[in-house]
């Protein structure tokens, strides 16, 4: 039986999701709700096998093995610590990561 992880979403990540929702809602409220619902399902799927997600390309530069889950054009950046998955950010795939973006609130 696979190990089950606890998923915790940081305030930064919650704000990111709210901003994505607001951005999409401007054009299509139903699509915004659907997208965020599906994104949340993807995040919940990290409870099992979070290591299936690749280490981010910026990991060596940042000095930490953060991982990302890709959904649509967005990257959910997270780290695994013991039995807990910390969702750090949800950003557009074209956006570059740096330590400022990953600083916790």
N, C-alpha and C positions, 0 to 999 in steps of 0.2 A: 504494500500500500504506500503510495507516495506521501511524502511529508507535506503537511499543510502549513503555509505561511500566513502570517497576519499582515494585512496591507494597511498602511497608514498614509494618509494624504496630507502633505504639509499645506500651510496657508498659502504659500506661493502657488502651489499646484492648483488649489481650489480657485484662487484668483485667476489663474491662467484659463481654467475651464470656463469660468464665468465670462471672461473676455472673449473667448472663442464663441461661446453661445451668443453673446450680444452682437458680435460681428456678423455671424451667419443669420441671426434673427432679423437684422436690418433688411435682408433680401428675401428671406423665407423662414418664417417662424416655425413651421412644421419641420423643415429640414434641420433647423437648429436643435429642436428637441430630439429628433431622431439621432442626429450625430452625437450629441452629448450622451444620450442613453447607450448608444453602441460603444462610445469611448469608455464609459463607466463599466460596461461588460468586459471590455478588453482589459481594463485595469484589474477588475476582479479575477480575471483568469490567471493573474500572477500568483494567486494563492497556491497554485500547483505548477511546478516546474518553471520558476522564474529564470533559471539559468539557461533556458531555451533561447532567451533573448541575447543578442550579441552585445559585447562591450562596445561602448561608443568610440568612434574614431579619435576623439579628442582625449581619450583616457590617459595616454602617455604624457601629453602636454599638461593635463590637469593633475597628474600624479595619483589618480584614483580610478578604480575599475568600475565606474558607473556603467549601467546597462541602459538600453532603450528598447521600448516597444513601439513599433511603427504602426500607426493607424491613419489611413488616408495620407494627408500631407503633414501630419503632426507626429512628433516624437514625445513619448512619455519617458522622461529620464528618471531612473530609480537606482537605489542601491539596496543590497541585501546585507542585513546585519543580524546574524543569528537566525531566529525564526521570524524576523520581521522584514517586510519590504517597505521602504520609505519612498513614496512618490515625491520627487523633488520639484519637478517642473513638467509642464506640458507645453511644448513650443512648436512653432512652425518648423518644418524640416530644413528650410533655407536659412534659419537663424543660427548663428554661430554661438557656441557655448564658451563661457569663460567663468572664472571663479566668482565674479560678481553676480552672475545669473544664478549660481547655485548656492549663494549665501542664504542660510535659513532665516526666516522671520522670527 
